[in-house]
Amino acid sequence: MIVRVLRSTWVRVLLSAAILWWLAARIDMAEAARAIVSIRLPHLVAVLALVGLDRVIMIHRWVLLLRASGVPITTRKAADIFLVSSFVGSFLPAGVGADMARAYSLRSHTRLQTSAEANAGGEALASVVVDRLLGTLSLGLMGVVGLLAWTSDAASDWRVVAIIAILVFVSVGAFWADHAVKAVLADRAHASRIGRALLRVTDAVSRYRGRGTTLAAVFFWSVAIQVIRIVEAYLLGLGLGLAVPFSYYLLFMPLGLLMLLLPISVSGFGLPQGVFVWLLRPVGVPDHTAFALSTLIVLTGLAGNIPGLLLWLRQDREIL
């Protein structure tokens, strides 16, 4: 029931609108708008260049997973699917919308390329799941790095050790989820549509246990992407005239990026912006400037979807 509500477009639109209305009642939006349009051009151009690099690395990361699983697809087609899905995902639940569109489009493509539809579909979805899993793990790792960089005594804090242990346990455990699913599901549930789909995906994910080299490479590039996104935010902050140290960006950006992944906003507007405003208060950033920074982070991210829009306009509407 909760998942169905969160997937509702109207619920997400109303929630985002309510949060933006609440912020507008407490923030000088005119000042925020002036800050956005007055950002220094060299910093904005540098960020847009990094957004382009971000997309190239994300495509490369996904192609590595596809190659390892033997999915019959060219690099160009994979790039097209990724970019178009990223654009389409702008209108779907934030964070998971692009992933759902990507998995659906890849599954449709692989079914046309092979007669083993069930296996191809499972491998296609597994590549997206593993891609998101390693991306989230790298985000958590950067959060720990930020905590260590900002707080001198964090290294001896048992909570930091606990966070690292949880991240490792959940991430590694996901590749053995097939055993857990088979143990938990009743025999009759295995034959149900949902049961078969769940088993197919977890089986496909489990096959990555023997692809350690690929997983290591994908994780490396996932960390690189998170670093790039933190640098993007730092440059936008400099462009707005903020004197916030880079070490604090290492601390607050992973949490802010995590908010952008939650499927409860529209294109990243609403709750993520409120969280950014709240996170920047401790270092003395005025609310209107923090709102301007968060808005620029969202807008520059959406700018990275423009190639997907152009590709979508040139092809059949396979995803929508």
KEKE-3310 file (N, C-alpha, C; in steps of 0.2 Angstrom, whole numbers, plus 5000, padded with zeros to 4 digits):
npx = (5004:5009:5020:5013:5006:5017:5022:5012:5009:5002:5003:5016:5018:5010:5016:5029:5025:5019:5030:5039:5030:5030:5044:5045:5037:5046:5058:5067:5062:5065:5078:5084:5082:5089:5102:5103:5103:5114:5125:5142:5149:5160:5161:5149:5150:5160:5155:5144:5152:5158:5146:5143:5154:5151:5140:5146:5154:5145:5138:5148:5151:5139:5139:5150:5145:5135:5142:5149:5139:5135:5125:5117:5121:5125:5138:5134:5120:5117:5121:5112:5100:5102:5103:5091:5082:5086:5082:5068:5065:5065:5052:5047:5046:5058:5075:5072:5065:5072:5079:5069:5064:5075:5078:5066:5067:5079:5076:5066:5074:5083:5075:5072:5083:5087:5082:5080:5071:5067:5079:5087:5079:5080:5094:5096:5088:5095:5107:5104:5100:5112:5120:5114:5115:5129:5131:5124:5131:5144:5140:5137:5149:5156:5150:5154:5168:5167:5162:5173:5182:5177:5175:5186:5187:5180:5185:5187:5174:5161:5150:5153:5161:5150:5142:5150:5151:5138:5135:5144:5139:5126:5128:5136:5129:5118:5121:5120:5106:5098:5098:5091:5079:5074:5073:5064:5052:5037:5034:5023:5023:5034:5029:5021:5018:5025:5034:5041:5047:5055:5064:5070:5077:5085:5093:5100:5107:5115:5124:5134:5142:5153:5160:5170:5181:5175:5165:5173:5179:5167:5163:5174:5172:5160:5163:5171:5161:5153:5162:5164:5152:5151:5161:5156:5145:5153:5159:5148:5144:5155:5154:5142:5148:5150:5159:5161:5170:5178:5178:5166:5157:5160:5154:5140:5135:5133:5122:5113:5112:5107:5094:5090:5089:5078:5061:5051:5050:5048:5058:5068:5065:5058:5058:5072:5078:5074:5081:5094:5094:5093:5104:5114:5113:5121:5134:5132:5126:5115:5097:5091:5102:5106:5095:5096:5108:5104:5094:5101:5110:5100:5095:5107:5109:5098:5101:5110:5102:5098:5104:5097:5084:5085:5088:5077:5067:5070:5067:5057:5043:5047:5048:5039)
npy = (4994:5006:5008:5008:5021:5030:5028:5035:5048:5059:5060:5062:5074:5083:5081:5086:5099:5104:5104:5113:5125:5126:5129:5141:5150:5152:5156:5169:5170:5178:5183:5170:5167:5178:5174:5162:5166:5174:5167:5163:5162:5154:5144:5138:5133:5124:5114:5109:5103:5093:5086:5080:5072:5064:5057:5049:5041:5034:5027:5019:5011:5004:4997:4988:4979:4974:4968:4958:4950:4944:4950:4953:4966:4982:4994:5007:5006:5003:5015:5023:5018:5020:5035:5039:5033:5040:5053:5050:5046:5057:5061:5051:5042:5049:5044:5030:5029:5031:5020:5010:5013:5010:4996:4991:4995:4989:4975:4973:4975:4965:4954:4954:4951:4938:4921:4916:4921:4923:4921:4931:4943:4942:4944:4957:4965:4962:4968:4981:4982:4978:4988:4999:4995:4995:5008:5015:5009:5015:5028:5028:5025:5036:5045:5040:5043:5057:5060:5056:5065:5078:5077:5076:5066:5055:5043:5035:5032:5021:5021:5024:5013:5004:5008:5006:4992:4988:4993:4985:4972:4972:4975:4965:4954:4955:4949:4936:4934:4926:4914:4917:4921:4909:4902:4909:4910:4902:4885:4885:4898:4900:4897:4907:4923:4934:4928:4920:4930:4937:4926:4924:4937:4937:4926:4930:4941:4934:4927:4936:4934:4927:4936:4945:4954:4962:4968:4975:4984:4991:4996:5005:5015:5019:5025:5036:5043:5048:5056:5066:5072:5078:5087:5094:5101:5108:5117:5124:5130:5138:5146:5153:5161:5155:5151:5138:5125:5111:5099:5099:5098:5085:5079:5082:5081:5067:5063:5072:5068:5055:5058:5063:5051:5045:5039:5050:5062:5075:5074:5078:5089:5098:5089:5085:5098:5104:5097:5100:5113:5113:5105:5114:5124:5123:5128:5141:5145:5156:5153:5156:5156:5143:5136:5141:5134:5121:5120:5123:5112:5102:5106:5107:5093:5089:5095:5086:5077:5081:5076:5063:5067:5073:5061:5053:5060:5057:5044:5029:5029:5019:5018:5026)
npz = (5000:5004:4995:4983:4985:4985:4972:4965:4954:4957:4971:4973:4967:4974:4987:4984:4980:4992:5001:4995:4995:5009:5011:5004:5012:5022:5017:5008:4993:4982:4984:4983:4970:4963:4967:4960:4947:4946:4947:4945:4929:4924:4934:4933:4920:4921:4930:4922:4912:4920:4924:4911:4910:4921:4916:4906:4913:4920:4910:4905:4917:4918:4906:4908:4917:4909:4899:4907:4911:4899:4891:4876:4868:4860:4864:4860:4859:4872:4878:4872:4878:4891:4892:4887:4896:4907:4905:4903:4916:4923:4925:4932:4948:4958:4958:4958:4946:4934:4934:4933:4920:4913:4915:4910:4896:4892:4894:4885:4873:4874:4873:4860:4854:4858:4861:4873:4883:4897:4904:4899:4902:4916:4918:4912:4921:4933:4930:4931:4944:4952:4947:4954:4967:4969:4967:4977:4988:4986:4989:5002:5007:5004:5013:5025:5024:5023:5036:5043:5039:5043:5056:5069:5079:5074:5069:5080:5085:5089:5081:5068:5065:5066:5055:5044:5045:5043:5030:5023:5026:5021:5007:5003:5006:4998:4986:4989:4990:4984:4990:5002:4998:4992:5004:5011:5004:5002:4995:4986:4982:4974:4962:4958:4949:4954:4963:4954:4946:4956:4960:4948:4946:4958:4956:4945:4950:4959:4951:4949:4959:4955:4947:4951:4947:4938:4947:4956:4947:4943:4956:4959:4949:4953:4965:4960:4953:4963:4970:4959:4959:4972:4970:4960:4967:4976:4968:4963:4974:4977:4966:4970:4979:4992:5007:5012:5018:5009:5015:5022:5012:5009:5019:5020:5007:5003:5011:5006:4992:4994:4998:4985:4979:4984:4981:4982:4977:4964:4950:4959:4966:4980:4994:4994:4993:5004:5014:5010:5013:5027:5031:5028:5037:5049:5046:5044:5032:5023:5022:5010:5001:5002:4997:4984:4980:4981:4972:4960:4960:4957:4945:4936:4936:4929:4917:4912:4907:4894:4882:4882:4880:4867:4860:4863:4856:4843:4841:4842:4853:4865:4878:4885)
capx = (5000:5014:5024:5008:5005:5023:5022:5007:5012:4999:5005:5023:5018:5007:5021:5034:5022:5018:5037:5041:5026:5033:5050:5044:5035:5051:5064:5066:5063:5067:5085:5086:5082:5094:5108:5104:5105:5120:5131:5148:5148:5165:5160:5143:5152:5164:5150:5141:5157:5158:5140:5144:5159:5147:5136:5150:5157:5139:5137:5154:5150:5134:5142:5155:5140:5132:5147:5151:5133:5134:5119:5118:5119:5131:5139:5130:5113:5117:5121:5105:5095:5104:5102:5084:5079:5088:5077:5061:5065:5064:5045:5045:5048:5065:5079:5071:5061:5076:5081:5064:5063:5081:5077:5061:5069:5084:5073:5063:5079:5086:5070:5072:5090:5088:5076:5080:5068:5067:5086:5089:5076:5083:5101:5095:5086:5100:5113:5102:5100:5119:5123:5111:5118:5136:5131:5122:5137:5149:5138:5138:5157:5158:5147:5159:5174:5165:5162:5180:5186:5175:5175:5192:5187:5175:5188:5186:5167:5159:5144:5156:5162:5144:5139:5154:5149:5131:5136:5147:5135:5120:5130:5139:5123:5113:5123:5117:5099:5094:5097:5086:5072:5071:5071:5058:5046:5034:5035:5018:5024:5039:5026:5017:5022:5030:5039:5046:5051:5060:5069:5074:5082:5090:5098:5104:5112:5119:5129:5139:5147:5159:5163:5173:5185:5170:5162:5178:5179:5161:5163:5179:5169:5154:5166:5173:5155:5151:5167:5163:5146:5153:5165:5151:5142:5158:5160:5142:5145:5160:5150:5138:5151:5150:5166:5160:5176:5177:5177:5159:5153:5161:5150:5133:5132:5131:5115:5108:5112:5103:5088:5088:5087:5072:5056:5046:5050:5047:5064:5073:5062:5054:5061:5079:5080:5073:5086:5100:5094:5094:5111:5119:5113:5126:5140:5131:5124:5108:5093:5090:5108:5106:5090:5099:5113:5101:5091:5106:5112:5095:5095:5112:5108:5093:5104:5113:5097:5096:5105:5092:5078:5086:5087:5070:5063:5072:5066:5050:5042:5047:5048:5033)
capy = (5000:5012:5008:5011:5028:5033:5028:5039:5054:5065:5060:5065:5081:5086:5082:5091:5106:5106:5106:5120:5130:5127:5133:5148:5154:5154:5158:5174:5167:5183:5182:5164:5168:5182:5170:5157:5169:5178:5162:5164:5158:5149:5138:5134:5129:5118:5110:5106:5098:5087:5082:5076:5066:5059:5052:5045:5036:5030:5022:5014:5007:4999:4992:4983:4974:4970:4963:4952:4945:4942:4953:4954:4973:4986:5000:5013:5004:5003:5022:5026:5016:5024:5042:5040:5031:5045:5058:5048:5045:5064:5061:5046:5043:5051:5039:5023:5030:5030:5013:5006:5014:5007:4989:4989:4995:4984:4969:4973:4975:4958:4949:4954:4948:4931:4917:4914:4928:4923:4922:4938:4948:4942:4947:4964:4968:4961:4973:4988:4981:4978:4995:5004:4993:4997:5016:5016:5007:5020:5034:5027:5025:5043:5048:5039:5047:5064:5060:5056:5071:5083:5076:5073:5060:5050:5037:5031:5032:5015:5022:5024:5006:5000:5010:5003:4985:4987:4994:4979:4966:4973:4975:4958:4950:4956:4944:4929:4935:4920:4908:4919:4921:4902:4899:4912:4909:4895:4882:4887:4905:4900:4897:4914:4928:4938:4923:4918:4936:4938:4921:4926:4942:4936:4921:4933:4945:4929:4925:4941:4932:4925:4942:4950:4959:4967:4972:4979:4990:4995:5000:5010:5020:5022:5030:5041:5047:5052:5062:5071:5075:5082:5092:5099:5105:5113:5122:5128:5134:5144:5151:5157:5165:5152:5149:5132:5120:5105:5094:5099:5095:5077:5076:5083:5079:5060:5063:5076:5064:5050:5061:5063:5044:5042:5040:5054:5069:5075:5077:5080:5095:5097:5086:5086:5105:5106:5093:5103:5119:5111:5103:5120:5129:5123:5131:5148:5147:5158:5148:5157:5154:5135:5134:5142:5129:5114:5121:5122:5105:5098:5109:5104:5086:5088:5096:5080:5072:5084:5071:5058:5071:5073:5054:5051:5064:5054:5037:5027:5030:5013:5018:5029)
capz = (5000:5005:4989:4978:4986:4983:4965:4962:4952:4960:4978:4973:4965:4980:4992:4982:4980:4999:5004:4992:4998:5016:5011:5001:5017:5027:5013:5003:4986:4977:4985:4980:4962:4961:4968:4955:4940:4947:4948:4941:4923:4924:4939:4930:4914:4924:4933:4917:4910:4925:4923:4905:4912:4925:4912:4902:4917:4922:4905:4905:4922:4916:4900:4911:4920:4904:4896:4911:4911:4892:4888:4869:4866:4858:4868:4857:4861:4879:4879:4870:4883:4898:4891:4886:4902:4912:4903:4905:4923:4926:4926:4936:4955:4959:4961:4955:4940:4928:4934:4930:4913:4910:4915:4905:4889:4891:4894:4878:4868:4874:4871:4853:4852:4860:4862:4880:4886:4904:4907:4896:4906:4923:4917:4911:4927:4937:4929:4934:4952:4954:4946:4959:4973:4970:4967:4984:4993:4986:4992:5009:5009:5004:5019:5031:5022:5025:5043:5046:5037:5046:5064:5071:5083:5071:5068:5086:5086:5087:5077:5062:5063:5064:5049:5039:5045:5040:5023:5020:5026:5016:5000:5001:5007:4992:4981:4991:4992:4981:4995:5007:4994:4991:5010:5014:5000:5002:4988:4981:4980:4969:4955:4957:4945:4958:4965:4948:4944:4961:4960:4942:4947:4963:4953:4940:4954:4962:4946:4949:4964:4951:4943:4956:4944:4936:4953:4958:4943:4944:4962:4958:4945:4957:4970:4956:4951:4969:4971:4954:4961:4977:4967:4957:4972:4979:4963:4963:4980:4975:4961:4973:4984:4998:5009:5015:5016:5005:5020:5024:5007:5009:5025:5019:5001:5002:5013:5001:4986:4996:4997:4978:4976:4987:4976:4985:4974:4957:4947:4964:4969:4986:5000:4994:4994:5011:5017:5009:5017:5034:5032:5027:5042:5054:5044:5043:5025:5023:5019:5003:4997:5002:4993:4977:4979:4980:4965:4955:4960:4954:4938:4932:4935:4924:4911:4909:4903:4888:4877:4882:4877:4860:4857:4863:4850:4837:4841:4844:4861:4867:4886:4888)
cpx = (5004:5018:5019:5007:5011:5024:5017:5010:5009:5001:5012:5023:5015:5012:5026:5031:5021:5025:5039:5037:5029:5039:5049:5041:5040:5058:5062:5068:5066:5075:5088:5087:5087:5101:5109:5106:5111:5126:5136:5148:5154:5164:5154:5145:5156:5160:5146:5145:5157:5152:5140:5149:5155:5143:5140:5152:5151:5137:5142:5153:5145:5136:5146:5150:5137:5136:5149:5145:5131:5127:5120:5116:5126:5132:5135:5123:5112:5117:5115:5100:5096:5102:5094:5080:5080:5083:5070:5060:5064:5056:5042:5047:5056:5069:5078:5067:5066:5078:5075:5063:5069:5080:5072:5063:5074:5081:5069:5068:5082:5081:5070:5078:5091:5082:5075:5077:5068:5074:5088:5086:5079:5090:5100:5093:5091:5106:5111:5102:5107:5122:5120:5114:5125:5136:5129:5128:5142:5147:5138:5145:5159:5156:5152:5165:5173:5165:5169:5184:5184:5175:5182:5192:5182:5178:5187:5179:5164:5153:5147:5158:5156:5141:5143:5152:5142:5131:5139:5143:5129:5122:5132:5133:5118:5115:5122:5110:5095:5093:5091:5079:5069:5069:5065:5052:5043:5034:5030:5019:5030:5035:5022:5021:5027:5036:5044:5050:5057:5066:5073:5079:5087:5095:5102:5109:5117:5125:5135:5144:5154:5162:5166:5177:5180:5167:5167:5179:5173:5161:5168:5176:5163:5157:5168:5167:5153:5156:5166:5157:5147:5157:5161:5147:5146:5159:5154:5142:5150:5157:5145:5141:5152:5158:5166:5166:5174:5175:5170:5155:5154:5156:5142:5130:5130:5124:5110:5107:5107:5096:5085:5086:5081:5066:5050:5046:5049:5054:5069:5070:5058:5058:5069:5081:5079:5078:5093:5100:5096:5101:5116:5118:5118:5132:5138:5128:5117:5104:5092:5096:5108:5101:5092:5104:5109:5097:5096:5109:5107:5095:5101:5112:5103:5096:5107:5108:5095:5098:5100:5086:5079:5085:5080:5065:5064:5070:5059:5049:5041:5046:5041:5027)
cpy = (5006:5013:5011:5018:5032:5033:5032:5046:5060:5066:5064:5072:5085:5087:5087:5098:5109:5108:5112:5125:5131:5131:5140:5152:5156:5156:5164:5172:5171:5183:5176:5164:5172:5178:5165:5160:5173:5173:5163:5159:5152:5143:5134:5130:5123:5113:5106:5101:5092:5083:5078:5070:5061:5054:5047:5039:5031:5025:5017:5009:5002:4994:4987:4978:4970:4965:4957:4947:4942:4944:4955:4962:4977:4991:5006:5012:5005:5011:5025:5024:5020:5031:5043:5039:5037:5051:5056:5047:5052:5065:5056:5047:5044:5045:5032:5024:5029:5023:5008:5006:5010:4999:4987:4989:4990:4977:4968:4972:4968:4953:4948:4951:4941:4927:4915:4920:4928:4925:4929:4943:4948:4946:4955:4968:4968:4966:4980:4988:4982:4985:5000:5002:4996:5005:5018:5015:5013:5027:5034:5027:5032:5047:5047:5043:5055:5065:5060:5062:5077:5083:5072:5066:5054:5043:5032:5030:5025:5015:5022:5017:5002:5002:5006:4995:4984:4988:4988:4973:4967:4972:4968:4953:4950:4950:4937:4929:4929:4915:4911:4919:4914:4899:4902:4911:4902:4892:4884:4894:4905:4900:4903:4918:4932:4934:4921:4924:4937:4933:4922:4931:4941:4931:4925:4937:4940:4927:4930:4939:4930:4930:4947:4955:4964:4971:4977:4986:4994:4999:5006:5016:5023:5027:5037:5046:5051:5057:5067:5075:5080:5088:5097:5103:5110:5118:5127:5133:5140:5149:5155:5162:5162:5150:5143:5127:5114:5100:5093:5096:5087:5075:5077:5081:5072:5059:5066:5071:5058:5052:5061:5056:5042:5044:5044:5061:5069:5078:5080:5087:5094:5095:5087:5093:5107:5103:5097:5110:5118:5109:5109:5125:5129:5127:5138:5150:5150:5153:5149:5155:5146:5133:5135:5136:5123:5114:5120:5115:5101:5100:5107:5097:5085:5090:5090:5075:5075:5079:5066:5061:5071:5066:5052:5054:5061:5047:5035:5027:5023:5012:5021:5026)
cpz = (5000:4998:4983:4979:4984:4976:4962:4961:4956:4968:4978:4971:4971:4985:4991:4983:4988:5002:5001:4994:5005:5016:5009:5007:5022:5023:5009:4996:4981:4978:4982:4973:4960:4962:4962:4949:4940:4948:4943:4935:4923:4928:4936:4924:4916:4927:4927:4913:4914:4925:4917:4907:4917:4921:4908:4907:4919:4917:4905:4911:4921:4911:4903:4914:4915:4900:4900:4912:4904:4889:4881:4867:4865:4863:4866:4860:4868:4881:4878:4875:4889:4897:4891:4892:4907:4911:4905:4913:4927:4928:4930:4943:4955:4961:4957:4948:4934:4928:4931:4923:4910:4910:4910:4898:4887:4890:4887:4873:4868:4872:4863:4850:4854:4862:4869:4884:4893:4907:4905:4900:4913:4923:4916:4917:4932:4936:4932:4942:4955:4953:4952:4966:4974:4971:4974:4989:4992:4989:5000:5011:5009:5010:5025:5030:5025:5032:5046:5044:5041:5054:5065:5075:5081:5071:5074:5088:5084:5082:5069:5060:5062:5058:5043:5039:5042:5032:5020:5020:5021:5009:4998:5001:5001:4987:4983:4993:4989:4986:5000:5004:4994:4998:5013:5011:5001:4995:4983:4978:4975:4962:4953:4952:4948:4960:4960:4946:4950:4961:4954:4943:4952:4960:4949:4944:4957:4958:4946:4955:4961:4947:4947:4953:4941:4941:4955:4954:4943:4950:4962:4954:4949:4962:4966:4954:4957:4971:4966:4957:4967:4975:4963:4962:4975:4974:4962:4969:4980:4971:4964:4979:4991:5000:5013:5013:5013:5009:5022:5018:5007:5014:5023:5012:5000:5005:5008:4995:4988:4995:4990:4976:4979:4982:4979:4983:4967:4954:4953:4968:4975:4992:5000:4995:5001:5015:5016:5013:5025:5036:5031:5033:5047:5052:5042:5036:5026:5020:5012:4998:4997:4998:4985:4976:4977:4974:4960:4954:4956:4946:4933:4931:4930:4917:4908:4906:4896:4882:4876:4879:4869:4856:4857:4858:4844:4836:4843:4851:4864:4875:4888:4884)
residu = (MET:ILE:VAL:ARG:VAL:LEU:ARG:SER:THR:TRP:VAL:ARG:VAL:LEU:LEU:SER:ALA:ALA:ILE:LEU:TRP:TRP:LEU:ALA:ALA:ARG:ILE:ASP:MET:ALA:GLU:ALA:ALA:ARG:ALA:ILE:VAL:SER:ILE:ARG:LEU:PRO:HIS:LEU:VAL:ALA:VAL:LEU:ALA:LEU:VAL:GLY:LEU:ASP:ARG:VAL:ILE:MET:ILE:HIS:ARG:TRP:VAL:LEU:LEU:LEU:ARG:ALA:SER:GLY:VAL:PRO:ILE:THR:THR:ARG:LYS:ALA:ALA:ASP:ILE:PHE:LEU:VAL:SER:SER:PHE:VAL:GLY:SER:PHE:LEU:PRO:ALA:GLY:VAL:GLY:ALA:ASP:MET:ALA:ARG:ALA:TYR:SER:LEU:ARG:SER:HIS:THR:ARG:LEU:GLN:THR:SER:ALA:GLU:ALA:ASN:ALA:GLY:GLY:GLU:ALA:LEU:ALA:SER:VAL:VAL:VAL:ASP:ARG:LEU:LEU:GLY:THR:LEU:SER:LEU:GLY:LEU:MET:GLY:VAL:VAL:GLY:LEU:LEU:ALA:TRP:THR:SER:ASP:ALA:ALA:SER:ASP:TRP:ARG:VAL:VAL:ALA:ILE:ILE:ALA:ILE:LEU:VAL:PHE:VAL:SER:VAL:GLY:ALA:PHE:TRP:ALA:ASP:HIS:ALA:VAL:LYS:ALA:VAL:LEU:ALA:ASP:ARG:ALA:HIS:ALA:SER:ARG:ILE:GLY:ARG:ALA:LEU:LEU:ARG:VAL:THR:ASP:ALA:VAL:SER:ARG:TYR:ARG:GLY:ARG:GLY:THR:THR:LEU:ALA:ALA:VAL:PHE:PHE:TRP:SER:VAL:ALA:ILE:GLN:VAL:ILE:ARG:ILE:VAL:GLU:ALA:TYR:LEU:LEU:GLY:LEU:GLY:LEU:GLY:LEU:ALA:VAL:PRO:PHE:SER:TYR:TYR:LEU:LEU:PHE:MET:PRO:LEU:GLY:LEU:LEU:MET:LEU:LEU:LEU:PRO:ILE:SER:VAL:SER:GLY:PHE:GLY:LEU:PRO:GLN:GLY:VAL:PHE:VAL:TRP:LEU:LEU:ARG:PRO:VAL:GLY:VAL:PRO:ASP:HIS:THR:ALA:PHE:ALA:LEU:SER:THR:LEU:ILE:VAL:LEU:THR:GLY:LEU:ALA:GLY:ASN:ILE:PRO:GLY:LEU:LEU:LEU:TRP:LEU:ARG:GLN:ASP:ARG:GLU:ILE:LEU)
# end
